[in-house]
Amino acid sequence: TQTTVEKSPVSLLGLGAMGTALARTWLAAGHPLTVWNRTPARTTLLAAHGAEVADSAAEAVAAHALVVVCLLDDASVEEALAGTDLAGRDLVNLTTCTPAQARDRAEWAHERGARYLDGGIMAVPPMIGVPAAGGYVFYSGSRELFDRHQETLAVPAGTVYVGRDAGFAALHDMALLSAMYGMFAGAAHAFALIRKEDIDPVSLAPLLADWLVAMAPAVHRTAERLRTGDYTQGVVSGLAMQVAGTPAFLSTAEEQGVSPELIRPYFELMRRRLAEGGGEEDLTGVIDLLVR
Ligand code: FVH
């Protein structure tokens, strides 16, 4: 005899690009799903694939204990959930927000009788439901809520719990995405340097990607130095040497007719740290200049 395992039902509010991707994976995995979206037209396709469509956010919240929201921003969460009865609900908020907004939202949910878990999605919609793509979601807030629903939450993407502080998922999300924008900024400068030359950007791209991958493990050494407080231990490329090299980068930008506005601020910080006596360090000391 075969036994069928009942899949946990989910209420999902928000069917933008990300919400729709999440909805598809839960439906495909056999989870009963109730959806709501401010613009009802976005529910049509999902209804055809078996989703129940709620006429209001309140109806969606009332449908199941696990309520997932994936809306544009914190203000839209406030607006969508106003007038819903959250008492006894397990609210999982996958909307991008700041750590402070997440903590306030957790308190707001608790005042309304709900448990709260915040999520920061480290994936774009095509990575959802594709384990090999490596996408995952940071979660923080109620550990009990995370443990109870982990199996369901793991359907669209991997899950990484980062602590009871509801703001930590957003903080991890913002930290990683900030590093990503720094990388994009560096790549933008690199492409700008060759833009007017007879160099195919497509031939530079793999060199650039491989170089960034080769340099990425440096973050482990940075983390160790931050932990020990010794910024000079095992330094290979000292700050004094690196600062001495910065005029060449700025002159190259000038020669190529490229604005140095993306790289100059970082060079300024390196110079300041050197002036404060950090010549024997690597680049770790720059971090301390940023922290106010
Ligand atoms: N898409 C991505 O690449 C990123 C990947 C990382 C995580 N983000 C965050 O996920 C949240 C949702 O993003 P999204 O891609 O689904 O965004 P949109 O396609 O723009 O859909 C927005 C949904 O929010 C609804 N909405 C907006 N304002 C309100 C409101 N005041 N009341 C109720 N709902 C609202 C909107 O509804 P509609 O315009 O269809 O009526 C969409 O359902 C987001 O935090 C990303 O940062 C995605």
Residues whose N, C-alpha, C, O or C-beta is under 5 A from the ligand:
A	BS01	FVH	G14 L15 G16 A17 M18 G19 R38 T39 C70 L71 L72 D73 S76 E79 A80 L94 T95 T96 I121 A123 V124 P125
